[in-house]
Amino acid sequence: MVKWRWLGVLAVLTAPMVQAQEAPVDFDQLLTACNADPPGCQLVLTGAIQQISKLTDVPQATVNGYLATLATIAVSTAQSHSGVQQQMADVVAEVAGNVAASDSQAAQDLQAVATQLASGQEVDLTQIAGSPT
């Protein structure tokens, strides 16, 4: 059930990304960096979260979409590389904290995904909207 809610959350959060708004970070480059250095991924994604969270000239829904994409990269990294699940769970939890003020349900769903990652459960990325894979 959490998977389906997570899918719905990401579909809603990433929908604004279809707009012509250009992201302040290169998501492909972040995914490549995380795959090249999984232990360093948390630092890279945390920096991107901070950069995106400071955006004031874009709608909050777009910011949330960018943050959801970072969470998706974290999930992908955790599932592709052993030993970084807790770090990536921390990243997803940080994203949850950043979207909480504007979307409490999304924050709860993201926190549930963080808990899944931390406990070693698999999160199905094949159906997550905005998945970098």
Disulfide bonds with the S-S distance in Angstrom:
Cys34-Cys41 2.00
